[in-house]
Amino acid sequence: MRRAVLWDSSAILALLDADDADHARAVAVAKRIAAERRPSFITNYLEAEAHALLLRKLGRAVAREWLLRGGLPVVRVLPAEEQRGREILARFDDKDWSLCPLVIHSRPP
């Protein structure tokens, strides 16, 4: 079984922004993921985060086009996963973690 790829908002920005310092690397990784036929997804948290980032960095047209036609399946965060993510944040007050990746890592295997 191929491991699925969780796309982060910064990777989406790098893929879409030719002026991004990581653009070439993002394109190469995206091609490799496609060649390996690995499933890709984002969470509803990351979808909102990526849309806001694209809006700020690339403008309304690109952000809107990506949101409406982006093509990545969206996995909805469950309330229990959200709560687990909050519990992780509460335990590690020395970390600058975002809730976005923590909720997906809170999903049972």
PDB file as gemmi writes it, atoms N, CA and C in Angstrom:
CRYST1    1.000    1.000    1.000  90.00  90.00  90.00 P 1                      
ATOM      1  N   MET A   1       0.841  -1.192   0.000  1.00  0.00           N  
ATOM      2  CA  MET A   1       0.000   0.000   0.000  1.00  0.00           C  
ATOM      3  C   MET A   1       0.878   1.245   0.000  1.00  0.00           C  
ATOM      4  N   ARG A   2       0.545   2.200  -0.855  1.00  0.00           N  
ATOM      5  CA  ARG A   2       1.300   3.442  -0.937  1.00  0.00           C  
ATOM      6  C   ARG A   2       0.862   4.390   0.172  1.00  0.00           C  
ATOM      7  N   ARG A   3       1.828   5.001   0.815  1.00  0.00           N  
ATOM      8  CA  ARG A   3       1.498   5.974   1.866  1.00  0.00           C  
ATOM      9  C   ARG A   3       0.947   7.241   1.242  1.00  0.00           C  
ATOM     10  N   ALA A   4      -0.101   7.761   1.837  1.00  0.00           N  
ATOM     11  CA  ALA A   4      -0.721   8.997   1.360  1.00  0.00           C  
ATOM     12  C   ALA A   4       0.142  10.194   1.753  1.00  0.00           C  
ATOM     13  N   VAL A   5      -0.004  11.259   0.991  1.00  0.00           N  
ATOM     14  CA  VAL A   5       0.760  12.484   1.207  1.00  0.00           C  
ATOM     15  C   VAL A   5      -0.175  13.585   1.688  1.00  0.00           C  
ATOM     16  N   LEU A   6       0.128  14.122   2.863  1.00  0.00           N  
ATOM     17  CA  LEU A   6      -0.591  15.273   3.392  1.00  0.00           C  
ATOM     18  C   LEU A   6       0.133  16.528   2.918  1.00  0.00           C  
ATOM     19  N   TRP A   7      -0.538  17.312   2.108  1.00  0.00           N  
ATOM     20  CA  TRP A   7       0.065  18.543   1.594  1.00  0.00           C  
ATOM     21  C   TRP A   7      -0.084  19.660   2.622  1.00  0.00           C  
ATOM     22  N   ASP A   8       0.986  20.372   2.842  1.00  0.00           N  
ATOM     23  CA  ASP A   8       1.006  21.521   3.732  1.00  0.00           C  
ATOM     24  C   ASP A   8       0.770  22.782   2.905  1.00  0.00           C  
ATOM     25  N   SER A   9       0.265  23.824   3.535  1.00  0.00           N  
ATOM     26  CA  SER A   9      -0.019  25.070   2.811  1.00  0.00           C  
ATOM     27  C   SER A   9       1.233  25.678   2.189  1.00  0.00           C  
ATOM     28  N   SER A  10       2.366  25.570   2.863  1.00  0.00           N  
ATOM     29  CA  SER A  10       3.598  26.140   2.298  1.00  0.00           C  
ATOM     30  C   SER A  10       4.048  25.369   1.063  1.00  0.00           C  
ATOM     31  N   ALA A  11       3.799  24.061   1.019  1.00  0.00           N  
ATOM     32  CA  ALA A  11       4.139  23.268  -0.166  1.00  0.00           C  
ATOM     33  C   ALA A  11       3.231  23.632  -1.336  1.00  0.00           C  
ATOM     34  N   ILE A  12       1.969  23.882  -1.048  1.00  0.00           N  
ATOM     35  CA  ILE A  12       1.033  24.297  -2.096  1.00  0.00           C  
ATOM     36  C   ILE A  12       1.445  25.646  -2.665  1.00  0.00           C  
ATOM     37  N   LEU A  13       1.820  26.579  -1.785  1.00  0.00           N  
ATOM     38  CA  LEU A  13       2.293  27.886  -2.245  1.00  0.00           C  
ATOM     39  C   LEU A  13       3.539  27.727  -3.111  1.00  0.00           C  
ATOM     40  N   ALA A  14       4.503  26.951  -2.655  1.00  0.00           N  
ATOM     41  CA  ALA A  14       5.743  26.764  -3.418  1.00  0.00           C  
ATOM     42  C   ALA A  14       5.453  26.147  -4.786  1.00  0.00           C  
ATOM     43  N   LEU A  15       4.514  25.237  -4.851  1.00  0.00           N  
ATOM     44  CA  LEU A  15       4.169  24.601  -6.118  1.00  0.00           C  
ATOM     45  C   LEU A  15       3.554  25.591  -7.097  1.00  0.00           C  
ATOM     46  N   LEU A  16       2.732  26.499  -6.599  1.00  0.00           N  
ATOM     47  CA  LEU A  16       2.016  27.438  -7.471  1.00  0.00           C  
ATOM     48  C   LEU A  16       2.759  28.733  -7.765  1.00  0.00           C  
ATOM     49  N   ASP A  17       3.734  29.078  -6.947  1.00  0.00           N  
ATOM     50  CA  ASP A  17       4.442  30.356  -7.088  1.00  0.00           C  
ATOM     51  C   ASP A  17       5.821  30.138  -7.695  1.00  0.00           C  
ATOM     52  N   ALA A  18       5.960  30.469  -8.969  1.00  0.00           N  
ATOM     53  CA  ALA A  18       7.237  30.271  -9.670  1.00  0.00           C  
ATOM     54  C   ALA A  18       8.362  31.092  -9.058  1.00  0.00           C  
ATOM     55  N   ASP A  19       8.043  32.132  -8.312  1.00  0.00           N  
ATOM     56  CA  ASP A  19       9.065  32.963  -7.677  1.00  0.00           C  
ATOM     57  C   ASP A  19       9.456  32.473  -6.285  1.00  0.00           C  
ATOM     58  N   ASP A  20       8.775  31.465  -5.785  1.00  0.00           N  
ATOM     59  CA  ASP A  20       9.082  30.923  -4.460  1.00  0.00           C  
ATOM     60  C   ASP A  20      10.443  30.226  -4.492  1.00  0.00           C  
ATOM     61  N   ALA A  21      11.216  30.397  -3.437  1.00  0.00           N  
ATOM     62  CA  ALA A  21      12.547  29.797  -3.360  1.00  0.00           C  
ATOM     63  C   ALA A  21      12.510  28.276  -3.468  1.00  0.00           C  
ATOM     64  N   ASP A  22      11.400  27.662  -3.075  1.00  0.00           N  
ATOM     65  CA  ASP A  22      11.278  26.203  -3.099  1.00  0.00           C  
ATOM     66  C   ASP A  22      10.439  25.684  -4.269  1.00  0.00           C  
ATOM     67  N   HIS A  23      10.178  26.540  -5.247  1.00  0.00           N  
ATOM     68  CA  HIS A  23       9.305  26.145  -6.360  1.00  0.00           C  
ATOM     69  C   HIS A  23       9.837  24.926  -7.117  1.00  0.00           C  
ATOM     70  N   ALA A  24      11.083  24.953  -7.532  1.00  0.00           N  
ATOM     71  CA  ALA A  24      11.638  23.837  -8.316  1.00  0.00           C  
ATOM     72  C   ALA A  24      11.575  22.534  -7.523  1.00  0.00           C  
ATOM     73  N   ARG A  25      11.892  22.613  -6.255  1.00  0.00           N  
ATOM     74  CA  ARG A  25      11.852  21.408  -5.419  1.00  0.00           C  
ATOM     75  C   ARG A  25      10.413  20.913  -5.259  1.00  0.00           C  
ATOM     76  N   ALA A  26       9.456  21.838  -5.090  1.00  0.00           N  
ATOM     77  CA  ALA A  26       8.050  21.457  -4.947  1.00  0.00           C  
ATOM     78  C   ALA A  26       7.538  20.784  -6.221  1.00  0.00           C  
ATOM     79  N   VAL A  27       7.923  21.312  -7.368  1.00  0.00           N  
ATOM     80  CA  VAL A  27       7.516  20.717  -8.644  1.00  0.00           C  
ATOM     81  C   VAL A  27       8.101  19.306  -8.772  1.00  0.00           C  
ATOM     82  N   ALA A  28       9.373  19.155  -8.426  1.00  0.00           N  
ATOM     83  CA  ALA A  28      10.018  17.841  -8.515  1.00  0.00           C  
ATOM     84  C   ALA A  28       9.337  16.827  -7.592  1.00  0.00           C  
ATOM     85  N   VAL A  29       9.027  17.253  -6.384  1.00  0.00           N  
ATOM     86  CA  VAL A  29       8.358  16.358  -5.421  1.00  0.00           C  
ATOM     87  C   VAL A  29       6.956  16.003  -5.922  1.00  0.00           C  
ATOM     88  N   ALA A  30       6.221  16.973  -6.429  1.00  0.00           N  
ATOM     89  CA  ALA A  30       4.874  16.717  -6.944  1.00  0.00           C  
ATOM     90  C   ALA A  30       4.916  15.724  -8.105  1.00  0.00           C  
ATOM     91  N   LYS A  31       5.901  15.862  -8.967  1.00  0.00           N  
ATOM     92  CA  LYS A  31       6.051  14.918 -10.086  1.00  0.00           C  
ATOM     93  C   LYS A  31       6.363  13.522  -9.587  1.00  0.00           C  
ATOM     94  N   ARG A  32       7.214  13.428  -8.575  1.00  0.00           N  
ATOM     95  CA  ARG A  32       7.566  12.121  -8.015  1.00  0.00           C  
ATOM     96  C   ARG A  32       6.346  11.473  -7.361  1.00  0.00           C  
ATOM     97  N   ILE A  33       5.574  12.259  -6.618  1.00  0.00           N  
ATOM     98  CA  ILE A  33       4.356  11.741  -5.975  1.00  0.00           C  
ATOM     99  C   ILE A  33       3.383  11.221  -7.040  1.00  0.00           C  
ATOM    100  N   ALA A  34       3.226  11.984  -8.116  1.00  0.00           N  
ATOM    101  CA  ALA A  34       2.330  11.572  -9.205  1.00  0.00           C  
ATOM    102  C   ALA A  34       2.849  10.304  -9.887  1.00  0.00           C  
ATOM    103  N   ALA A  35       4.156  10.245 -10.133  1.00  0.00           N  
ATOM    104  CA  ALA A  35       4.746   9.073 -10.788  1.00  0.00           C  
ATOM    105  C   ALA A  35       4.587   7.816  -9.927  1.00  0.00           C  
ATOM    106  N   GLU A  36       4.670   7.993  -8.624  1.00  0.00           N  
ATOM    107  CA  GLU A  36       4.513   6.870  -7.693  1.00  0.00           C  
ATOM    108  C   GLU A  36       3.042   6.552  -7.424  1.00  0.00           C  
ATOM    109  N   ARG A  37       2.152   7.365  -7.996  1.00  0.00           N  
ATOM    110  CA  ARG A  37       0.705   7.206  -7.828  1.00  0.00           C  
ATOM    111  C   ARG A  37       0.292   7.159  -6.354  1.00  0.00           C  
ATOM    112  N   ARG A  38       0.946   8.033  -5.589  1.00  0.00           N  
ATOM    113  CA  ARG A  38       0.607   8.114  -4.165  1.00  0.00           C  
ATOM    114  C   ARG A  38      -0.588   9.036  -3.986  1.00  0.00           C  
ATOM    115  N   PRO A  39      -1.560   8.628  -3.208  1.00  0.00           N  
ATOM    116  CA  PRO A  39      -2.705   9.510  -2.968  1.00  0.00           C  
ATOM    117  C   PRO A  39      -2.283  10.737  -2.160  1.00  0.00           C  
ATOM    118  N   SER A  40      -2.882  11.867  -2.480  1.00  0.00           N  
ATOM    119  CA  SER A  40      -2.596  13.124  -1.790  1.00  0.00           C  
ATOM    120  C   SER A  40      -3.881  13.679  -1.205  1.00  0.00           C  
ATOM    121  N   PHE A  41      -3.754  14.429  -0.126  1.00  0.00           N  
ATOM    122  CA  PHE A  41      -4.933  15.020   0.496  1.00  0.00           C  
ATOM    123  C   PHE A  41      -4.529  16.215   1.334  1.00  0.00           C  
ATOM    124  N   ILE A  42      -5.525  16.978   1.745  1.00  0.00           N  
ATOM    125  CA  ILE A  42      -5.379  18.044   2.729  1.00  0.00           C  
ATOM    126  C   ILE A  42      -6.536  17.900   3.713  1.00  0.00           C  
ATOM    127  N   THR A  43      -6.411  18.544   4.858  1.00  0.00           N  
ATOM    128  CA  THR A  43      -7.537  18.579   5.789  1.00  0.00           C  
ATOM    129  C   THR A  43      -8.323  19.863   5.539  1.00  0.00           C  
ATOM    130  N   ASN A  44      -9.499  19.932   6.097  1.00  0.00           N  
ATOM    131  CA  ASN A  44     -10.278  21.168   5.970  1.00  0.00           C  
ATOM    132  C   ASN A  44      -9.562  22.338   6.655  1.00  0.00           C  
ATOM    133  N   TYR A  45      -8.791  22.052   7.702  1.00  0.00           N  
ATOM    134  CA  TYR A  45      -7.983  23.099   8.339  1.00  0.00           C  
ATOM    135  C   TYR A  45      -6.943  23.625   7.355  1.00  0.00           C  
ATOM    136  N   LEU A  46      -6.228  22.699   6.706  1.00  0.00           N  
ATOM    137  CA  LEU A  46      -5.179  23.105   5.773  1.00  0.00           C  
ATOM    138  C   LEU A  46      -5.746  23.779   4.527  1.00  0.00           C  
ATOM    139  N   GLU A  47      -6.938  23.383   4.130  1.00  0.00           N  
ATOM    140  CA  GLU A  47      -7.580  24.027   2.989  1.00  0.00           C  
ATOM    141  C   GLU A  47      -7.808  25.516   3.277  1.00  0.00           C  
ATOM    142  N   ALA A  48      -8.337  25.818   4.464  1.00  0.00           N  
ATOM    143  CA  ALA A  48      -8.567  27.215   4.842  1.00  0.00           C  
ATOM    144  C   ALA A  48      -7.244  27.966   4.988  1.00  0.00           C  
ATOM    145  N   GLU A  49      -6.264  27.314   5.603  1.00  0.00           N  
ATOM    146  CA  GLU A  49      -4.949  27.933   5.788  1.00  0.00           C  
ATOM    147  C   GLU A  49      -4.280  28.221   4.438  1.00  0.00           C  
ATOM    148  N   ALA A  50      -4.327  27.254   3.524  1.00  0.00           N  
ATOM    149  CA  ALA A  50      -3.709  27.432   2.206  1.00  0.00           C  
ATOM    150  C   ALA A  50      -4.419  28.517   1.410  1.00  0.00           C  
ATOM    151  N   HIS A  51      -5.745  28.544   1.477  1.00  0.00           N  
ATOM    152  CA  HIS A  51      -6.485  29.580   0.761  1.00  0.00           C  
ATOM    153  C   HIS A  51      -6.078  30.972   1.246  1.00  0.00           C  
ATOM    154  N   ALA A  52      -5.984  31.153   2.569  1.00  0.00           N  
ATOM    155  CA  ALA A  52      -5.581  32.451   3.122  1.00  0.00           C  
ATOM    156  C   ALA A  52      -4.155  32.803   2.691  1.00  0.00           C  
ATOM    157  N   LEU A  53      -3.258  31.835   2.692  1.00  0.00           N  
ATOM    158  CA  LEU A  53      -1.873  32.076   2.285  1.00  0.00           C  
ATOM    159  C   LEU A  53      -1.798  32.453   0.807  1.00  0.00           C  
ATOM    160  N   LEU A  54      -2.505  31.716  -0.036  1.00  0.00           N  
ATOM    161  CA  LEU A  54      -2.505  32.019  -1.470  1.00  0.00           C  
ATOM    162  C   LEU A  54      -3.132  33.386  -1.736  1.00  0.00           C  
ATOM    163  N   LEU A  55      -4.184  33.705  -1.020  1.00  0.00           N  
ATOM    164  CA  LEU A  55      -4.827  35.015  -1.163  1.00  0.00           C  
ATOM    165  C   LEU A  55      -3.839  36.127  -0.856  1.00  0.00           C  
ATOM    166  N   ARG A  56      -3.107  35.967   0.242  1.00  0.00           N  
ATOM    167  CA  ARG A  56      -2.147  36.994   0.660  1.00  0.00           C  
ATOM    168  C   ARG A  56      -0.937  37.072  -0.274  1.00  0.00           C  
ATOM    169  N   LYS A  57      -0.447  35.930  -0.727  1.00  0.00           N  
ATOM    170  CA  LYS A  57       0.799  35.907  -1.507  1.00  0.00           C  
ATOM    171  C   LYS A  57       0.606  36.017  -3.016  1.00  0.00           C  
ATOM    172  N   LEU A  58      -0.474  35.407  -3.539  1.00  0.00           N  
ATOM    173  CA  LEU A  58      -0.633  35.334  -4.994  1.00  0.00           C  
ATOM    174  C   LEU A  58      -1.877  36.051  -5.518  1.00  0.00           C  
ATOM    175  N   GLY A  59      -2.723  36.504  -4.605  1.00  0.00           N  
ATOM    176  CA  GLY A  59      -3.884  37.275  -5.032  1.00  0.00           C  
ATOM    177  C   GLY A  59      -5.175  36.480  -5.105  1.00  0.00           C  
ATOM    178  N   ARG A  60      -6.245  37.236  -5.241  1.00  0.00           N  
ATOM    179  CA  ARG A  60      -7.594  36.689  -5.210  1.00  0.00           C  
ATOM    180  C   ARG A  60      -7.858  35.667  -6.303  1.00  0.00           C  
ATOM    181  N   ALA A  61      -7.431  35.937  -7.516  1.00  0.00           N  
ATOM    182  CA  ALA A  61      -7.744  35.042  -8.636  1.00  0.00           C  
ATOM    183  C   ALA A  61      -7.116  33.662  -8.450  1.00  0.00           C  
ATOM    184  N   VAL A  62      -5.851  33.628  -8.098  1.00  0.00           N  
ATOM    185  CA  VAL A  62      -5.165  32.341  -7.903  1.00  0.00           C  
ATOM    186  C   VAL A  62      -5.771  31.604  -6.711  1.00  0.00           C  
ATOM    187  N   ALA A  63      -6.003  32.312  -5.620  1.00  0.00           N  
ATOM    188  CA  ALA A  63      -6.561  31.681  -4.420  1.00  0.00           C  
ATOM    189  C   ALA A  63      -7.943  31.098  -4.702  1.00  0.00           C  
ATOM    190  N   ARG A  64      -8.754  31.848  -5.403  1.00  0.00           N  
ATOM    191  CA  ARG A  64     -10.106  31.386  -5.727  1.00  0.00           C  
ATOM    192  C   ARG A  64     -10.063  30.176  -6.647  1.00  0.00           C  
ATOM    193  N   GLU A  65      -9.246  30.249  -7.682  1.00  0.00           N  
ATOM    194  CA  GLU A  65      -9.110  29.133  -8.632  1.00  0.00           C  
ATOM    195  C   GLU A  65      -8.646  27.866  -7.911  1.00  0.00           C  
ATOM    196  N   TRP A  66      -7.655  28.002  -7.049  1.00  0.00           N  
ATOM    197  CA  TRP A  66      -7.157  26.839  -6.311  1.00  0.00           C  
ATOM    198  C   TRP A  66      -8.250  26.262  -5.412  1.00  0.00           C  
ATOM    199  N   LEU A  67      -8.956  27.123  -4.693  1.00  0.00           N  
ATOM    200  CA  LEU A  67      -9.979  26.650  -3.766  1.00  0.00           C  
ATOM    201  C   LEU A  67     -11.114  25.930  -4.501  1.00  0.00           C  
ATOM    202  N   LEU A  68     -11.524  26.465  -5.630  1.00  0.00           N  
ATOM    203  CA  LEU A  68     -12.671  25.900  -6.342  1.00  0.00           C  
ATOM    204  C   LEU A  68     -12.299  24.735  -7.253  1.00  0.00           C  
ATOM    205  N   ARG A  69     -11.023  24.687  -7.682  1.00  0.00           N  
ATOM    206  CA  ARG A  69     -10.621  23.648  -8.633  1.00  0.00           C  
ATOM    207  C   ARG A  69      -9.306  22.959  -8.265  1.00  0.00           C  
ATOM    208  N   GLY A  70      -8.904  23.071  -6.997  1.00  0.00           N  
ATOM    209  CA  GLY A  70      -7.600  22.566  -6.568  1.00  0.00           C  
ATOM    210  C   GLY A  70      -7.346  21.102  -6.795  1.00  0.00           C  
ATOM    211  N   GLY A  71      -8.377  20.301  -6.685  1.00  0.00           N  
ATOM    212  CA  GLY A  71      -8.218  18.901  -7.016  1.00  0.00           C  
ATOM    213  C   GLY A  71      -7.725  17.990  -5.904  1.00  0.00           C  
ATOM    214  N   LEU A  72      -7.339  18.525  -4.759  1.00  0.00           N  
ATOM    215  CA  LEU A  72      -6.904  17.661  -3.669  1.00  0.00           C  
ATOM    216  C   LEU A  72      -8.102  17.264  -2.820  1.00  0.00           C  
ATOM    217  N   PRO A  73      -8.245  15.982  -2.532  1.00  0.00           N  
ATOM    218  CA  PRO A  73      -9.326  15.566  -1.643  1.00  0.00           C  
ATOM    219  C   PRO A  73      -9.154  16.194  -0.257  1.00  0.00           C  
ATOM    220  N   VAL A  74     -10.273  16.558   0.350  1.00  0.00           N  
ATOM    221  CA  VAL A  74     -10.260  17.189   1.665  1.00  0.00           C  
ATOM    222  C   VAL A  74     -10.781  16.189   2.694  1.00  0.00           C  
ATOM    223  N   VAL A  75      -9.952  15.902   3.690  1.00  0.00           N  
ATOM    224  CA  VAL A  75     -10.334  15.026   4.793  1.00  0.00           C  
ATOM    225  C   VAL A  75     -10.810  15.918   5.929  1.00  0.00           C  
ATOM    226  N   ARG A  76     -12.024  15.713   6.373  1.00  0.00           N  
ATOM    227  CA  ARG A  76     -12.599  16.513   7.447  1.00  0.00           C  
ATOM    228  C   ARG A  76     -12.037  16.081   8.800  1.00  0.00           C  
ATOM    229  N   VAL A  77     -11.618  17.056   9.563  1.00  0.00           N  
ATOM    230  CA  VAL A  77     -11.128  16.799  10.915  1.00  0.00           C  
ATOM    231  C   VAL A  77     -12.329  16.480  11.805  1.00  0.00           C  
ATOM    232  N   LEU A  78     -12.209  15.401  12.547  1.00  0.00           N  
ATOM    233  CA  LEU A  78     -13.278  14.996  13.461  1.00  0.00           C  
ATOM    234  C   LEU A  78     -13.133  15.728  14.791  1.00  0.00           C  
ATOM    235  N   PRO A  79     -14.224  15.957  15.496  1.00  0.00           N  
ATOM    236  CA  PRO A  79     -14.134  16.649  16.791  1.00  0.00           C  
ATOM    237  C   PRO A  79     -13.147  15.997  17.765  1.00  0.00           C  
ATOM    238  N   ALA A  80     -13.099  14.682  17.796  1.00  0.00           N  
ATOM    239  CA  ALA A  80     -12.162  13.995  18.700  1.00  0.00           C  
ATOM    240  C   ALA A  80     -10.713  14.273  18.312  1.00  0.00           C  
ATOM    241  N   GLU A  81     -10.440  14.380  17.012  1.00  0.00           N  
ATOM    242  CA  GLU A  81      -9.089  14.694  16.545  1.00  0.00           C  
ATOM    243  C   GLU A  81      -8.714  16.122  16.907  1.00  0.00           C  
ATOM    244  N   GLU A  82      -9.667  17.016  16.766  1.00  0.00           N  
ATOM    245  CA  GLU A  82      -9.432  18.406  17.146  1.00  0.00           C  
ATOM    246  C   GLU A  82      -9.118  18.502  18.643  1.00  0.00           C  
ATOM    247  N   GLN A  83      -9.895  17.795  19.453  1.00  0.00           N  
ATOM    248  CA  GLN A  83      -9.660  17.805  20.894  1.00  0.00           C  
ATOM    249  C   GLN A  83      -8.288  17.224  21.224  1.00  0.00           C  
ATOM    250  N   ARG A  84      -7.928  16.134  20.564  1.00  0.00           N  
ATOM    251  CA  ARG A  84      -6.618  15.515  20.802  1.00  0.00           C  
ATOM    252  C   ARG A  84      -5.497  16.489  20.411  1.00  0.00           C  
ATOM    253  N   GLY A  85      -5.648  17.193  19.312  1.00  0.00           N  
ATOM    254  CA  GLY A  85      -4.665  18.193  18.906  1.00  0.00           C  
ATOM    255  C   GLY A  85      -4.504  19.288  19.945  1.00  0.00           C  
ATOM    256  N   ARG A  86      -5.619  19.728  20.504  1.00  0.00           N  
ATOM    257  CA  ARG A  86      -5.584  20.743  21.561  1.00  0.00           C  
ATOM    258  C   ARG A  86      -4.874  20.215  22.807  1.00  0.00           C  
ATOM    259  N   GLU A  87      -5.107  18.945  23.128  1.00  0.00           N  
ATOM    260  CA  GLU A  87      -4.439  18.341  24.283  1.00  0.00           C  
ATOM    261  C   GLU A  87      -2.921  18.268  24.071  1.00  0.00           C  
ATOM    262  N   ILE A  88      -2.509  17.957  22.860  1.00  0.00           N  
ATOM    263  CA  ILE A  88      -1.073  17.926  22.551  1.00  0.00           C  
ATOM    264  C   ILE A  88      -0.473  19.315  22.715  1.00  0.00           C  
ATOM    265  N   LEU A  89      -1.164  20.332  22.178  1.00  0.00           N  
ATOM    266  CA  LEU A  89      -0.683  21.709  22.326  1.00  0.00           C  
ATOM    267  C   LEU A  89      -0.573  22.110  23.796  1.00  0.00           C  
ATOM    268  N   ALA A  90      -1.531  21.700  24.581  1.00  0.00           N  
ATOM    269  CA  ALA A  90      -1.538  22.055  26.010  1.00  0.00           C  
ATOM    270  C   ALA A  90      -0.358  21.418  26.744  1.00  0.00           C  
ATOM    271  N   ARG A  91       0.018  20.223  26.346  1.00  0.00           N  
ATOM    272  CA  ARG A  91       1.119  19.511  27.011  1.00  0.00           C  
ATOM    273  C   ARG A  91       2.488  20.082  26.671  1.00  0.00           C  
ATOM    274  N   PHE A  92       2.644  20.635  25.484  1.00  0.00           N  
ATOM    275  CA  PHE A  92       3.953  21.097  25.018  1.00  0.00           C  
ATOM    276  C   PHE A  92       3.960  22.614  24.856  1.00  0.00           C  
ATOM    277  N   ASP A  93       4.013  23.330  25.972  1.00  0.00           N  
ATOM    278  CA  ASP A  93       3.954  24.789  25.902  1.00  0.00           C  
ATOM    279  C   ASP A  93       5.267  25.423  25.446  1.00  0.00           C  
ATOM    280  N   ASP A  94       6.301  24.623  25.242  1.00  0.00           N  
ATOM    281  CA  ASP A  94       7.580  25.140  24.741  1.00  0.00           C  
ATOM    282  C   ASP A  94       7.690  25.023  23.220  1.00  0.00           C  
ATOM    283  N   LYS A  95       6.629  24.570  22.542  1.00  0.00           N  
ATOM    284  CA  LYS A  95       6.639  24.372  21.090  1.00  0.00           C  
ATOM    285  C   LYS A  95       5.751  25.400  20.398  1.00  0.00           C  
ATOM    286  N   ASP A  96       6.153  25.789  19.200  1.00  0.00           N  
ATOM    287  CA  ASP A  96       5.373  26.720  18.381  1.00  0.00           C  
ATOM    288  C   ASP A  96       4.582  25.965  17.319  1.00  0.00           C  
ATOM    289  N   TRP A  97       3.924  24.898  17.710  1.00  0.00           N  
ATOM    290  CA  TRP A  97       3.179  24.073  16.775  1.00  0.00           C  
ATOM    291  C   TRP A  97       1.850  24.701  16.416  1.00  0.00           C  
ATOM    292  N   SER A  98       1.444  24.484  15.186  1.00  0.00           N  
ATOM    293  CA  SER A  98       0.115  24.872  14.730  1.00  0.00           C  
ATOM    294  C   SER A  98      -0.835  23.697  14.963  1.00  0.00           C  
ATOM    295  N   LEU A  99      -2.078  24.002  15.172  1.00  0.00           N  
ATOM    296  CA  LEU A  99      -3.083  22.965  15.361  1.00  0.00           C  
ATOM    297  C   LEU A  99      -3.307  22.156  14.078  1.00  0.00           C  
ATOM    298  N   CYS A 100      -3.059  22.758  12.930  1.00  0.00           N  
ATOM    299  CA  CYS A 100      -3.349  22.102  11.644  1.00  0.00           C  
ATOM    300  C   CYS A 100      -2.720  20.720  11.503  1.00  0.00           C  
ATOM    301  N   PRO A 101      -1.423  20.567  11.644  1.00  0.00           N  
ATOM    302  CA  PRO A 101      -0.863  19.211  11.483  1.00  0.00           C  
ATOM    303  C   PRO A 101      -1.161  18.289  12.669  1.00  0.00           C  
ATOM    304  N   LEU A 102      -1.356  18.848  13.824  1.00  0.00           N  
ATOM    305  CA  LEU A 102      -1.599  18.010  14.995  1.00  0.00           C  
ATOM    306  C   LEU A 102      -2.916  17.245  14.898  1.00  0.00           C  
ATOM    307  N   VAL A 103      -3.924  17.841  14.290  1.00  0.00           N  
ATOM    308  CA  VAL A 103      -5.204  17.160  14.225  1.00  0.00           C  
ATOM    309  C   VAL A 103      -5.138  15.921  13.337  1.00  0.00           C  
ATOM    310  N   ILE A 104      -4.376  15.978  12.267  1.00  0.00           N  
ATOM    311  CA  ILE A 104      -4.283  14.808  11.376  1.00  0.00           C  
ATOM    312  C   ILE A 104      -3.425  13.724  12.020  1.00  0.00           C  
ATOM    313  N   HIS A 105      -2.440  14.118  12.818  1.00  0.00           N  
ATOM    314  CA  HIS A 105      -1.617  13.130  13.520  1.00  0.00           C  
ATOM    315  C   HIS A 105      -2.367  12.535  14.693  1.00  0.00           C  
ATOM    316  N   SER A 106      -3.492  13.110  15.046  1.00  0.00           N  
ATOM    317  CA  SER A 106      -4.317  12.588  16.125  1.00  0.00           C  
ATOM    318  C   SER A 106      -5.269  11.501  15.648  1.00  0.00           C  
ATOM    319  N   ARG A 107      -5.304  11.279  14.337  1.00  0.00           N  
ATOM    320  CA  ARG A 107      -6.193  10.269  13.757  1.00  0.00           C  
ATOM    321  C   ARG A 107      -5.637   8.879  14.045  1.00  0.00           C  
ATOM    322  N   PRO A 108      -6.483   7.974  14.507  1.00  0.00           N  
ATOM    323  CA  PRO A 108      -6.003   6.612  14.758  1.00  0.00           C  
ATOM    324  C   PRO A 108      -5.507   5.961  13.463  1.00  0.00           C  
ATOM    325  N   PRO A 109      -4.521   5.084  13.541  1.00  0.00           N  
ATOM    326  CA  PRO A 109      -3.998   4.436  12.316  1.00  0.00           C  
ATOM    327  C   PRO A 109      -5.023   3.556  11.639  1.00  0.00           C  
TER     328      PRO A 109                                                      
END                                                                             
